[in-house]
Amino acid sequence: MLDLKRPIAFIDLETTGINLSTDRIVEIAIVKVSPDGSRQVKRKLINPQMPIPKGSTDIHGITDE
């Protein structure tokens, strides 16, 4: 367990791939953990304006649908 004095936030991105020049973000998730152990989770799906490759869907489970 973390011994927190202040809240801390963890950010996770899911993308269409790993190429910084061509791939896009499809999900942003933030988990905020407070010193008392409580958590707040925010999750936002984003339309990448391009098809999500099957290999990426196999990893994060997010599809074009």
Summary of the structure (lengths in Angstrom):
residues: 65
radius of gyration: 14.9
end to end distance: 37.6
largest distance: 42.7
contacts: 133
relative contact order: 0.26
helix: 11%
strand: 37%
